[in-house]
Amino acid sequence: MKKTALWYDFSGSPAASFLLFHGIIVIFLVFLGKRIMSVNSNISFLEDIFQRYELTKREKETAFLLLEGLTNNKIAENLSLSTVTVKSHATSIYRKFKVKSRAEFMAKMFKER
């Protein structure tokens, strides 16, 4: 990867290109998260999916807020939990959905839709 005038040239590095693409997807999904997975308009649909993946009550609450695009700190604030607990719930959710990140979780939920 080399820096040109205003851009980085990723043509020689597949790993760097992948990371750039993944970063763009994360930004896109988080930015549009409220429109893609509005909890109010998809609550019964989401409940069915969360039931299928055997999420606990707290994991469901956390998952709803993840899909709304909230940060871990905001989720902790809304649910009166510590940030460490929110991260633990998120990790458990990702494991159950067989994904590795928030972006993958959101993408999988969008596909399920």
MODA-V814093 format. One record per helix or strand. SS is the DSSP state (H for helix, E for strand). FROM is the first residue (numbers start at 1). TO is the last residue. Records with the same first field share a line. If there is no record, write none. Layout:
# MODA-V814093
SS = FROM-TO ; FROM-TO
This chain:
# MODA-V814093
E = 2-3 ; 8-9
H = 14-36 ; 39-52 ; 57-67 ; 72-79 ; 83-97 ; 102-112
